[in-house]
Amino acid sequence: MDEGQGVALIPPAARQARAHHPRPSIEDVAAAAGVSTATVSRAIRGLPRVAQPTRMRILEIAQALGYAASASAAGLATGRTRSVGVVTPSLRQPAYSAAVEGAERALRGRDYSLVLLHLPHRSASPQLSTDLNMLRRRVDALLVLGADTLGKDQIKQLQRSGMQHIVIGLHGEHVDGEAEAATTAIRHLVQLGHTDLAFFLGEPGAPSWANPQARGLEHCTSALKTEGIKLKEIRIEIGAGAIRNSRRAFSRLWAGPGSKPTAIVCASDEMALGVLLEAAREGLSIPEDLSIVGMDGQDLGESLELTAVIQNSALRAARGAQSLLAALEGERSVTYSAAWSPELMIRQSTARRARNHSAAGMVETEPGRQPRDYG
């Protein structure tokens, strides 16, 4: 380099290090600057206890050598990895994928990286404790998405370890007395005059992320009965075929005998899309003939003009990540589950039930008609 252009001088020791190591290390910078690797790490990260002239000299030498600090090098001064682990039971369910993105943005803004652990089947994973132990060695804190993602034994294990962690309930799990998403959706429909409702849920035994409103449904069913509200549970196999399976379920419901519901609540926006598609095939008009409420509030529901209980999962995960970073800086400790009050976004898929709209008199399928197969 042209030393006359104000570029930092590279001492002979640094020149020799660069010649032998095309990718300079933190040790090379420390040797060239005549300081410890911990001082180099503190200087590069902007931490205190480094004199300003020393900091500037270290930064100039690091730039001249072409040194880029790695996570492991940056952690030498503090023993930290500058990484936060995020544990999620689902990668494809919109609320969880949005939460991962929200957490990643918050962490990146503070120069932290995200390490992901996917636990799709907690109860069936004998490796869970091993997976958690491996993750804990790689990160400074844990953000757990979903109140039921980890079992009580694993939460106790985290508490005993002293690792900072926070649990974010993403689907209206009953945490700290928070209001239930299911209750919010059903209350909206009842206020619109609907008395014959159906609720499309994940099948019994499904992972907690796929059947999130079950407890909320149980919570409000008894109260509904006293008000003369009929609520029919429709259980659906959840997974990659959520849309197809909700279409099948709606077809079976409409082909069956008796009165038909005037409103349907769906545990996800994907289920709601299946209901919308099959309702259109039956010749129903939304919301004049049938009101529909979803549960995610993601882009899909917005594009469908779907009334939905908004999860705000990205924002809540971001706030959880920020709380963890504050705890790592010693401001406070977090080992609690973040409470959440659901937000109802009213769009075009719900309307007041018409006075002459009788559940028994809704459009019926043709006699002997079989449900359509979407396999």
LINGIDA-V794739 format. One record per pair of residues at least 4 apart in sequence whose ideal C-beta (glycine too) atoms are under 6 Angstrom apart, sorted by the first residue. I is the first residue (numbers start at 1). J is the second residue. Records with the same first field share a line. If there is no record, write none. Layout:
I: J, J
This chain:
1: 7
8: 60, 64
10: 14, 15, 64
11: 32
13: 31, 32
14: 32, 65
17: 21, 28
18: 24, 65
24: 28, 65, 67
26: 37, 40, 73
29: 40, 61, 62, 67
30: 35, 36, 37, 40
32: 61
33: 57, 58, 61
35: 39
37: 76
38: 76, 77
40: 58
41: 74, 76, 77
42: 47, 50, 77
43: 50, 55, 58
44: 69
45: 74
50: 54, 55
62: 67
69: 73, 74
71: 81, 82
74: 82
75: 80, 81
80: 140
81: 139, 140
82: 112
83: 113, 115, 139
84: 107, 112, 139, 141, 324
85: 115, 135, 139, 142
86: 100, 103, 114, 116, 143
87: 117, 144, 149
88: 96, 145
89: 119, 120, 146, 149, 207, 209
90: 96, 209
91: 118
93: 209
94: 98, 296, 298
95: 170, 296, 311, 313
96: 145
98: 313, 314
99: 145, 170, 313, 317
101: 314
102: 314, 317, 318
103: 143, 317, 321
104: 108, 114
106: 318, 321, 322
107: 112, 114, 321
110: 325
115: 138, 139
117: 135
121: 125
127: 131
136: 163
140: 328
141: 164, 324, 328
142: 165
143: 166, 320, 321
144: 149, 150, 167
145: 168, 170
146: 170, 209
147: 167, 169, 173, 175, 337
148: 208
150: 154, 155
158: 163, 165
164: 324, 327
166: 320, 323, 324, 334
167: 337
168: 316, 317, 320, 338
169: 173, 175, 337, 340
170: 313
171: 212
172: 180, 181, 216, 342
174: 215
175: 337
176: 339
178: 339, 340
179: 341, 342
180: 216, 219
181: 213, 216, 295, 309, 342
182: 213, 216, 217
183: 187, 216, 220
184: 309, 342, 344
185: 265, 293, 309
186: 220
188: 344
189: 194, 263
192: 352
193: 352, 353
194: 262, 263, 353
195: 229
196: 230, 261, 262, 359
197: 231, 261, 263
198: 232, 234, 261, 264
199: 217, 233, 265
200: 234, 236, 246, 266, 271
201: 211, 235, 267
202: 206, 210, 211, 238
203: 235, 237
206: 210, 211, 238
210: 238
213: 217, 267
220: 224
224: 229, 231
234: 249
236: 245, 246, 249
237: 245
238: 242
241: 245
242: 270, 271
243: 270, 273, 274
244: 374
246: 271, 274, 275
247: 274, 277, 278, 374
248: 374
250: 275, 278
251: 278, 371, 372
252: 371
254: 282, 365
255: 365, 369, 371
259: 359, 360
260: 362
262: 353, 359
263: 291
264: 275, 292
265: 293
266: 271, 272, 294
267: 271, 295
268: 295, 296
269: 294, 296, 300, 301
272: 292, 294, 306
275: 279, 292
279: 284, 290
284: 289, 290
285: 289
286: 290, 349
287: 291, 349, 350, 351
291: 350, 351
292: 349
293: 307
294: 301, 306, 308
295: 309
296: 301, 311
297: 301, 308, 310, 311, 345
301: 306, 308
305: 347, 348
306: 347, 349
307: 346, 347, 349, 350
308: 345
309: 342, 344
310: 343, 345
312: 316
320: 338
323: 334
326: 331
327: 332, 333, 334
353: 357
365: 369
